[in-house]
Amino acid sequence: MKPMPRILVAEDDPAIREGLLDALESEGYRVSAAENGKTALALLQNGEPPDLLVLDIMMPGLSGYDVCRELRKTNARLPVLMLTAKGEEIDKVLGLELGADDYMTKPFGVREFLARIHALLRRCHPGPESDEAEKAPFAFGPAQIDPKTYTGSMGGDPFDLSPREMKLLRLFAAHPGEALSRDELLNQVWGMNYYGTTRTLDQHIAQLRKKIEPEREQPRVIVTVHGLGYKYEP
């Protein structure tokens, strides 16, 4: 039987860290902990690779931003759930720019936390793909996308893709020219149990546009459908 996913929790507050570990262990997950960013990065680089990283932003020494930035230099696929005590949008945007897949603002409930963990694991670790076509490179507008390596290139310039960004690109590519609502995109990519807002989707679209739009100020590949959502124009 396949072992339960391993989750690394990087959180400097002992009470919060222990609470998260207890909640995850109660669900059967294998867990490990780091009390600061330096320890988290060392575990990521030298320890047994986790299946998901829970990463607090405000930690002494290396912040969650620093850890995520270093992680994405060598691993574009590990799902990252960022925790922040701040509510400012700029913090969330920066986390997504650095490669976080989702974020939660403290305080939050255990039920919502576990739902986010479950959704991230389900979406980012779907299991072996039986259809080789799913692994074949494909064109998305002017960009070339390689699902095997979670990378892309445009005009000879390479870029990395997070699992969430790859799922968005696949969904758009499967529905060229079709207007997709924000709710539909959230349900398909984040899952039916997602408790966040459409702001998360908008921020991910903004990051994708930076990678695949020839003119970022005038998007022509992923087009906004006002009052509804977005559509892909090949």
N, C-alpha and C positions, 0 to 999 in steps of 0.2 A: 504494500500500500504506500502511496506517495506521502512523504512526510509533510506535516503542516508547514506553511511558510515561516521563514525566520524574519523577524522584525527588529531593527535596531532603533532604540529610542534615545535621542540626544537631547537632554533637558537638564539644566543646571539646578532647578528647584527640586530638592529631594522629595517633598510631599507630592508634587505634580508627577515627578518621574515614577515614584513608586505606585501612584494611583493608576497611571497609564500601563505600567507593567502588569499590575494585578488584573486590570480589565482585559488585557491581551491574553494573559495566561489563562484566564477563566474561559476564553474562547478556544483554547487549545493551541494558540500560536507559540512558536519557539521565540524567545525574546533575549535580547542582550541590551545593555545600557551603557551610556557614556554621560559623564557629568559635566563635560565641557566640549568645546569644538575641537580642541587638539586631540583629545582621546577619541572622539568620533571619527576624525579623519584617519587616525592611526588604525582603528578597527576596520575602516573601509578599505584601507590600503594593504593591511597585513593580516587581518582576521578572516574568518569564514564569511564570504559575501552574503549579505542579507537579501531578502526578496523585496524589502520595502524599508525606507528610512523615514522615521518621524523626527523632524529637525526643528528645534526651537531656534528662533532668530536671535534673540538677545541672550548671548552666553559670553562669559569672560574669555579673554584671549581671542580665539577665533570665533567670530559670530557665525550664525547659521548661513548668512550670505557667503562668508568666506569658504565654509565647508562645501556648500553647494557649487560654488564657482570652481573649486579644485576638483570636486567629484566629476563634474561635467567635462573636464579636460580628458578624462580617460573612460568615463562610463556615461553614455547618453541615455541608457535604457532603464536604469534603476529608478523606480517610482519614488518621488519625494513628497511627503506631506509636511508643509511648514506650519509651525505654530507661532503666533504672534500675539503679544498683549496689546499691540497698537491697532487702532482702527483706521489710520490714515491710508488712503488708497495708494499713495506713492510706495509704501512698504510692500504692499501686495504686488504691485506692478513690478517692482525691482525683483522680488522673489521669482515671479514668473519669467522675467527676462533672463535670470540666471539658470533657469531650468527646472524650477519646482513644478510639480504636476497639479497640486492643490494646496490650499491653505485653510487654516481655521483660526478664528480670533478668540482668544481667551476672554472670559470663561466659556466653556462649552460642556455639554452633557456627554456622559459616557456612551449613551445609545447613538448619538450622532457621530461621535468619534469612531466607534466600531463600524458604523455604516459606511463612513468614508474609507476606512481601511479596507473593508470588504469590497467596495466598489473599485478602489484603485487596484487591488490585487486581481480582481476579475478582469478588468480592462487592460491592465498592463502585462499580465501573465496568463493569456488565454489558453496556453497549452500548445503542443506541437500542431502545426498546420499540415493538413493532409494534401492540400492543393498547392502544387508548386507555383501555380500562377500567382498565389498570394505573396510569394517571395520575389517575383520578377520585378525588375526596375520598371518604372513608368514615368511618363511625362505629365507634368502638372503646370499648365501654362508654359512659360519659358524655362521652367526648372526641370531637372531630372532628379527623380526620387529613387533611392535604393532601400527597400524595406528590410533587406538582410542586415544592413549595417546602421539603419536609422540615420542615414545621412542624405544629403542632397547637394546639388550644385546648380549654379546659375551663372552663365557667362564665364565659366571656368573657376568661379569662386565657390569653395565648399562650405557647407554649413551642417550642423547637427540638428536632429529632430528628437523631441521627447516622444514617448509612447502616445501621449495625448494628441500631440500635433500630428503624428502619423495617422491616428484614427480619424482625425478631422479631414486630413487630405484624402484618405481612402473614401470617406463618406461623400465628400464633394465630388471626387472623381467618378463615383458610381452614379451620380445624379447631375450630369453636366447640364447647365442652363436651367435647372429646376430650383425654384425658390424654396429654401428649407427654413422652417421657423426656428426660433431660438429654443423653444421647448423641445422640438424634435431633435435638434443637434445635441442638447443636453442629455436627453433620454438615451440617445444612441451612443454617445461617447462617454458621458459621465455615469450613466445608469439611472434606472427608475428611482433608486433610493437616494439620489443626490439631493441634499438639502440646501445647497447654496443658491446664489442668485445668478441672473444672466450676465452680471458684471464679469464673472469668471470667464464665460465664453468670449465676451467682447475683448478681454485682455489677451486671451490666447489667439484670437483672430488678429489682433494688432501685432503680436509677435510673429505670426506666420507671414503677415504682409511685409514685414521687414526683411524676410528671407526670400520671398518669391515674387514680389511686385517690382517691376522695372522702375515705376514711379510711385513711391510710397505715399506721396501726398494726394495722388489721384489713382486709387486702386482700380484696376481693370480686370484682374484675375478673380479675386474674391470680392464680389460686389455687395454692398449693403442694400438690402431691400427694406426700405423704411417702413417701420411699423410691423415688420414681420421677422426678418432675420437676414440670411445671406444666400448668395448663389454663386456657383462657379461658372465662369465664362472661359472656356478653353481658348 
